[in-house]
Amino acid sequence: MRGRRQQARWRGHLSWGIVDRVSTPQPPAGPDGEDLKSLARSMRLLFELSARTLTENAGPSELARRVIGHLGCELPAVVPVTKRFSLWEHVNLQRGVDAYLAAQPGDRSWFGASGLGHRPREDMLSLISMPAHFGGVRPGAAVYGTAATGPERNAEVVMFGLVTSTAPDGTPVVIGIHNESQYGPNICSLEVLAADPSAGAATRDEIERLMRIHDVFRGQVLSFTASEHHGNELVSFLPRPAVAADDIVLPDGLLEHIEAHIIGVADWSAELLGAGQHLKRGLLLHGPPGTGKTHTVRYLMGRLDSCTVILLTGLSIRFIDQAAALARRLQPSVVVLEDVDLVALDRDYAPGGQPLLFSLLEAMDGVGTDADVTFVLTTNRADVLETALADRPGRIDLAVEIPRPDAPCRERLLRVYARDLRIDADLGPVVAGTEGVTASFVKEMIRRTVLASLRAGDAPPVLRGAYFADVLDEMTGERQALTRSLLGGNPGGRNPARSK
């Protein structure tokens, strides 16, 4: 009997398998959409109730108790007042906060938060509000870093930290600095926590005012560039050039003409404004490569020793908006844009895909005529810029060609580059042999002549006529055609110095 029942069960299973193979399987009915939404709402409510229960039981963290103990309010009443700055303003933010704290009574000790884990991008109020059960965030040491304050100077800055203080009216506040660049956007934040939002705002405004008074960029030579981290904009400090007027070799009266336009306006800025005249000015230096445009700019940078100078070269011109805003803030200032023709028509880095030249012209126009800001542009090809500049007049009010040096200038260049060296040669043939060259060519010729003297055993080196002739033969030979072209040399390749 038992065997028959077992066989019947096997026959039933077998028949089901046959039916399954023959018939088309039907997919199981999916859950109803409303049922899923209801389930999700229930789960969310469960998590919220769990979190609320744990929060109520845990109470505020130790860090929160320190903050609200100073502010004299409950945690829900704390209001954050936040201002974000570009990363390169971190050093100025630190200087502003330091100046603010120095004027306030009380302890100025910074503290931080330990146990942050993987939450470095959260704002400070969120970290403070986190219950001890979840985060274990406790008071700890502030995190410090360094930031440049000059070409060879650095200062300590707070990367993440808080300090208790008071608002200008004496209301308790907590001031925080947070550099988010390591894990987040390339910004640094000022965060003021207060029970009264007006007290937080007043503190923020006063810190910003002090930032501008103690601005580390004022009177410096700066360069905008891009770092290898995230492609963020950075400001670098450069030493101010010290180029003497005697080192500038230009046709008679040309340097004086440039100085009268750039430095002369600066000397009479107050009087010009009183007479209703504008101060903003634009200078275009154009001419072949190697004629001394950059050298002339370096001289102007040294002469304007009380001005802030902002240097943009190559693709860093895409930072023109930031540079123009900084120049207006730090006036009197000079914005130098070198080799503008190389990127003038580049659309890749300009807003909206327009050529960088148009972005440059718009930035120059946006500075305002009352600003004591000078724009100095250099270019090897004025024809690339001429149409755009002519179509939008007023941006450049003086264009000066820096030509290839004539014979008197070439002799002056020889003596400038041979300074402190003994010359035992008639420079007439050398001057004749360098017709059509640039200052760069003359400078390299002097270096090779010194090297020839050293190889001949002269100690100290002496610049002799035979050395000059050999070097000119080499530099004007057919094999040196490309080198000669790159140095702005005489394309003819003839050396009159040899025939003398």
C-alpha positions in Angstrom: 0.0 0.0 0.0 2.7 2.3 1.0 4.6 1.5 -2.3 1.5 2.4 -4.4 1.2 5.8 -2.7 4.9 6.6 -3.3 4.5 5.6 -7.0 1.4 7.8 -7.3 3.4 10.8 -6.0 6.2 10.1 -8.5 3.7 9.9 -11.4 2.2 13.3 -10.2 5.6 14.9 -10.1 6.4 13.5 -13.5 3.1 14.8 -15.0 3.8 18.3 -13.6 7.2 18.3 -15.2 5.7 17.3 -18.6 3.1 20.0 -18.3 5.8 22.6 -17.4 7.9 21.6 -20.5 4.9 21.8 -22.8 3.1 24.9 -21.5 4.6 28.4 -21.7 5.7 29.6 -18.2 3.9 32.6 -16.9 6.0 35.2 -15.1 5.0 35.8 -11.5 2.9 38.9 -11.0 5.1 41.9 -9.8 4.4 43.8 -6.7 2.0 46.7 -7.0 3.7 50.1 -7.4 1.6 51.7 -4.6 2.6 48.8 -2.3 6.3 49.5 -2.9 5.8 53.2 -2.2 4.0 52.4 1.0 6.7 50.0 2.0 9.4 52.7 1.3 7.5 55.3 3.3 7.2 52.9 6.2 10.9 52.0 6.1 11.9 55.7 6.0 9.6 56.4 9.0 11.2 53.5 10.8 14.7 54.9 10.3 13.7 58.4 11.2 12.1 57.1 14.5 15.2 55.1 15.2 17.5 58.0 14.6 15.3 60.4 16.7 15.2 57.9 19.5 19.0 57.5 19.5 19.5 61.3 19.2 17.2 62.0 22.2 19.0 59.4 24.3 22.5 60.4 23.2 22.1 64.2 23.6 24.5 66.8 22.2 28.1 65.8 21.5 31.0 67.1 23.6 31.9 69.4 20.8 28.4 70.8 20.6 28.3 71.4 24.4 31.5 73.4 24.1 29.9 75.6 21.3 26.5 76.1 22.8 28.1 76.6 26.2 29.8 79.7 24.8 26.8 80.9 22.8 24.4 80.4 25.7 21.6 78.8 23.6 20.3 75.4 22.7 21.7 73.7 19.6 18.6 74.2 17.4 18.9 77.9 18.0 22.5 78.1 16.5 22.6 80.0 13.2 25.5 79.6 10.7 26.6 82.6 8.7 28.9 81.4 5.9 31.1 83.1 3.3 33.1 81.2 0.8 36.3 82.4 -0.9 38.5 81.2 -3.7 41.2 79.0 -2.4 44.0 81.5 -3.1 42.2 83.9 -0.7 42.9 81.6 2.3 45.9 83.6 3.5 43.8 86.8 3.4 41.0 85.1 5.3 43.4 84.1 8.0 44.9 87.6 8.2 41.4 89.0 8.5 40.4 86.6 11.3 43.6 87.2 13.1 43.2 91.0 13.0 39.6 90.5 14.2 40.6 88.3 17.1 43.3 90.7 18.1 40.8 93.4 18.6 38.4 91.2 20.7 38.8 90.3 24.4 39.1 86.7 25.6 40.9 83.5 24.7 42.0 83.2 21.1 42.9 79.5 21.2 41.8 77.5 18.2 40.3 74.0 18.5 39.1 71.4 16.1 37.2 68.2 15.9 38.5 64.7 16.3 36.7 61.6 14.9 35.6 63.3 11.6 36.1 60.0 9.7 34.9 60.5 6.1 32.9 63.7 6.7 35.5 66.5 6.0 33.2 68.2 3.5 30.3 68.8 5.9 29.8 72.3 7.3 30.7 72.9 10.9 27.2 73.2 12.2 26.4 69.8 10.8 29.4 68.3 12.5 28.6 70.0 15.8 24.9 68.9 15.6 25.8 65.2 15.0 25.0 63.2 18.1 27.8 61.5 19.9 26.2 58.1 19.2 26.6 58.5 15.4 29.8 60.4 14.9 31.8 60.4 18.1 33.0 63.9 17.0 34.8 65.5 20.0 36.9 68.6 20.5 40.4 68.2 19.3 43.3 70.1 17.9 42.8 72.5 15.0 44.4 71.5 11.7 47.1 73.9 10.4 48.8 74.4 7.1 51.0 77.0 5.4 50.3 79.6 2.7 52.6 81.9 0.8 52.7 85.6 1.8 55.5 86.6 -0.6 58.0 85.2 -3.0 60.0 83.5 -0.2 57.7 83.9 2.8 55.0 81.7 4.3 52.5 82.0 7.1 50.6 79.5 9.2 46.9 79.2 8.3 44.1 77.2 9.9 42.8 74.5 7.6 40.0 73.3 9.9 39.3 75.0 13.3 37.1 77.0 15.5 37.7 79.8 18.0 35.3 81.4 20.5 34.9 85.1 20.3 32.4 87.9 20.3 30.6 90.0 17.7 31.4 93.7 17.4 28.5 94.4 19.8 29.8 91.8 22.3 27.4 89.0 21.5 29.1 85.6 21.8 30.1 83.9 18.5 32.2 81.0 17.3 34.4 81.6 14.3 35.5 78.8 12.0 37.8 78.4 9.0 37.4 75.4 6.7 39.7 74.7 3.7 37.7 72.2 1.6 40.2 71.7 -1.2 41.6 68.3 -0.1 38.3 66.4 -0.5 36.0 68.9 -2.1 35.8 72.1 -4.1 38.7 74.5 -4.3 37.4 77.0 -1.8 37.9 78.0 1.8 35.0 79.0 4.1 34.5 81.4 6.9 31.8 80.1 9.2 30.4 82.2 12.0 28.1 80.4 14.5 25.8 82.6 16.6 22.4 82.6 18.4 21.6 85.9 16.7 22.0 85.9 12.9 22.7 89.7 12.9 25.6 89.1 15.2 27.0 86.5 12.9 26.6 88.7 9.9 28.2 91.7 11.6 31.2 89.5 12.5 31.5 88.2 8.9 31.4 91.8 7.5 34.0 93.0 9.9 36.4 90.1 9.1 35.9 90.9 5.4 36.7 94.5 6.0 39.9 93.6 7.8 40.8 91.1 5.1 41.0 94.0 2.6 43.0 96.2 5.0 45.5 93.5 5.6 45.5 92.1 2.0 48.7 90.2 1.5 48.5 90.7 -2.3 48.7 94.5 -2.1 51.9 95.9 -3.6 53.1 92.4 -4.7 54.0 91.0 -8.1 51.5 88.1 -8.7 51.0 85.5 -11.3 47.8 83.6 -12.0 48.4 80.0 -12.9 46.8 76.5 -12.6 47.9 73.8 -10.2 48.1 70.2 -11.0 45.4 69.5 -8.4 41.8 69.8 -9.8 42.9 72.5 -12.3 42.2 75.2 -9.8 43.2 78.8 -10.1 46.1 79.8 -7.9 48.0 83.0 -7.2 51.8 82.8 -7.0 54.2 85.5 -5.8 57.1 86.6 -7.9 60.0 88.8 -7.0 59.8 92.4 -8.3 62.3 92.8 -11.2 65.1 95.4 -10.7 65.9 96.6 -14.2 67.8 99.9 -14.6 66.9 102.4 -17.2 70.4 102.0 -18.7 69.6 98.4 -19.4 66.7 99.3 -21.7 68.0 99.9 -25.2 65.3 101.6 -27.4 65.4 104.3 -29.9 65.9 107.8 -28.4 62.8 109.1 -26.7 60.8 105.9 -26.9 61.2 104.7 -23.3 60.4 108.3 -22.0 57.2 108.2 -24.1 56.1 105.0 -22.5 57.0 106.2 -19.0 55.1 109.4 -19.5 51.9 107.5 -20.4 52.1 104.8 -17.7 54.1 106.4 -14.8 53.1 110.0 -15.5 49.4 109.2 -15.1 50.1 107.4 -11.8 52.1 110.4 -10.5 49.1 112.8 -11.2 46.2 110.4 -10.5 44.6 112.6 -7.8 44.8 115.7 -10.0 43.4 113.9 -13.0 40.5 112.6 -11.1 39.8 116.1 -9.7 39.8 117.4 -13.3 37.2 114.7 -14.3 39.7 112.6 -16.3 39.9 108.8 -16.3 42.9 106.9 -14.9 42.5 103.5 -16.6 45.0 103.1 -19.4 46.1 100.5 -21.9 49.5 100.0 -23.4 50.3 97.7 -26.4 53.9 96.9 -27.0 54.4 95.2 -30.4 57.3 94.1 -32.5 59.3 91.1 -33.6 60.3 88.5 -31.0 63.4 89.3 -29.0 63.4 93.1 -29.4 62.9 93.8 -25.8 59.2 94.0 -25.1 59.3 91.8 -22.0 62.5 93.6 -20.8 60.7 96.9 -21.1 57.7 95.5 -19.1 60.1 94.3 -16.4 61.5 97.8 -16.2 58.1 99.3 -15.7 57.3 96.7 -13.0 60.3 97.8 -11.1 59.6 101.5 -11.6 56.0 101.1 -10.3 57.3 99.7 -7.0 54.2 100.7 -5.0 51.8 99.1 -7.5 50.3 95.6 -7.5 51.4 93.8 -10.6 49.4 90.8 -11.9 51.1 88.8 -14.7 49.2 86.6 -17.1 51.0 84.6 -19.8 49.9 82.0 -22.2 46.7 80.2 -21.3 46.6 81.8 -17.9 44.9 84.7 -19.7 41.7 82.7 -19.2 41.9 84.0 -15.6 41.5 87.6 -16.9 38.1 88.1 -15.0 39.7 87.2 -11.7 42.8 89.2 -12.4 40.8 92.3 -13.4 38.7 92.1 -10.2 41.8 91.7 -8.1 43.5 94.6 -9.9 40.5 96.9 -9.2 40.5 95.8 -5.5 44.3 96.5 -5.2 44.6 99.6 -7.2 46.9 101.3 -8.2 47.7 98.1 -10.1 49.1 96.9 -13.4 47.8 93.8 -15.3 50.4 92.5 -17.7 49.3 90.1 -20.5 52.3 88.8 -22.5 52.2 87.3 -26.0 48.5 87.9 -26.4 48.6 86.9 -30.0 49.4 83.3 -29.1 46.0 82.7 -27.5 44.0 85.6 -28.7 41.7 83.5 -30.9 41.7 80.4 -28.7 38.1 79.4 -27.8 38.8 76.4 -25.7 39.2 78.2 -22.4 37.0 81.2 -22.8 33.5 81.5 -21.4 30.8 80.7 -23.9 33.3 79.5 -26.5 34.2 83.0 -27.6 37.9 83.9 -28.4 39.9 84.8 -25.3 40.7 88.2 -26.9 37.0 89.2 -26.5 37.0 88.0 -22.9 40.1 90.1 -22.3 38.5 93.2 -23.9 35.3 92.7 -21.8 37.3 92.4 -18.6 39.3 95.6 -19.5 36.0 97.4 -20.1 34.5 96.2 -16.8 37.2 97.6 -14.6 35.8 101.1 -14.9 37.5 104.3 -16.1 37.9 105.7 -12.6 40.1 102.8 -11.5 43.9 103.4 -11.3 44.6 100.2 -13.3 47.0 99.9 -16.2 46.7 97.1 -18.8 50.0 96.3 -20.6 49.8 93.9 -23.5 52.7 92.5 -25.6 52.4 90.8 -28.9 54.6 89.7 -31.8 51.8 90.2 -34.3 49.8 93.4 -33.9 47.8 92.5 -37.0 46.1 89.7 -35.1 44.8 92.2 -32.5 44.4 95.3 -34.6 40.9 94.7 -35.9 39.4 93.6 -32.6 41.0 96.6 -30.8 39.9 99.1 -33.4 36.3 97.8 -33.3 36.2 98.4 -29.5 38.2 101.6 -29.0 39.2 102.9 -25.6 40.8 99.7 -24.3 44.3 100.6 -25.6 45.2 104.2 -25.7 48.9 103.9 -26.6 50.5 101.4 -29.1 54.3 101.4 -29.2 56.4 99.4 -31.7 59.6 98.0 -30.2 61.7 97.7 -33.4 64.8 95.8 -34.3 67.8 97.8 -32.9 69.5 100.2 -35.3 73.3 100.6 -35.4 73.5 103.0 -32.3 71.2 100.7 -30.3 73.2 97.6 -31.3 76.4 99.2 -30.0 74.7 100.1 -26.8 73.4 96.5 -26.5 76.9 95.2 -27.0 78.2 97.3 -24.1 75.2 96.4 -21.9 75.6 92.7 -22.3 79.4 92.9 -22.0 79.2 94.9 -18.8 82.2 94.2 -16.4 84.1 92.5 -19.2 87.1 93.9 -21.0 86.6 94.6 -24.7 89.7 94.5 -26.9 88.0 95.0 -30.2 86.8 97.5 -32.7 83.0 97.2 -32.3 82.3 98.9 -35.7 82.6 95.6 -37.7 80.6 93.8 -35.0 77.8 96.4 -35.2 77.8 96.1 -39.0 77.8 92.3 -38.8 74.7 92.3 -36.7 72.4 94.4 -38.9 68.8 93.3 -38.7 69.2 91.2 -35.5 67.4 91.6 -32.2 68.5 92.1 -28.7 68.2 88.4 -28.0 70.7 87.7 -30.8 73.2 90.2 -29.4 72.9 88.7 -26.0 73.6 85.2 -27.2 76.5 86.4 -29.3 78.2 88.0 -26.3 77.8 84.7 -24.4 79.4 82.7 -27.2 82.2 85.2 -27.4 83.0 84.9 -23.7 83.0 81.1 -24.1 85.5 81.4 -27.0 87.7 83.6 -24.8 87.6 81.0 -22.0 88.5 78.2 -24.4 91.4 80.2 -25.7 92.8 80.4 -22.1 91.9 84.0 -21.2 91.4 84.4 -17.5 89.4 86.6 -16.9 87.8 86.5 -20.4 88.5 89.2 -22.9 86.2 90.1 -25.8 88.6 90.2 -28.8 87.9 91.1 -32.4 88.9 87.6 -33.6 86.5 86.0 -31.2 83.7 88.2 -32.4 84.5 87.4 -36.0 84.5 83.6 -35.4 81.3 83.7 -33.4 79.5 85.8 -36.1 80.8 83.3 -38.7 79.2 80.5 -36.8 76.0 82.3 -36.0 75.4 83.5 -39.6 76.4 80.3 -41.3 73.9 78.1 -43.2 73.8 75.5 -40.5 72.6 78.0 -38.0 69.8 79.3 -40.1 67.1 78.0 -37.7 69.0 79.2 -34.6 69.5 82.6 -36.2 65.8 82.8 -37.0 64.8 81.8 -33.5 67.1 84.5 -32.1 65.9 87.1 -34.6 69.1 87.1 -36.5 70.1 88.5 -39.9 68.5 86.1 -42.5 71.2 87.1 -45.1 73.9 85.0 -43.4 76.7 87.4 -44.4 79.3 88.4 -41.8 80.8 91.9 -42.6 83.0 91.6 -39.6 85.1 89.0 -41.3 85.9 91.2 -44.3 87.2 94.0 -42.1 
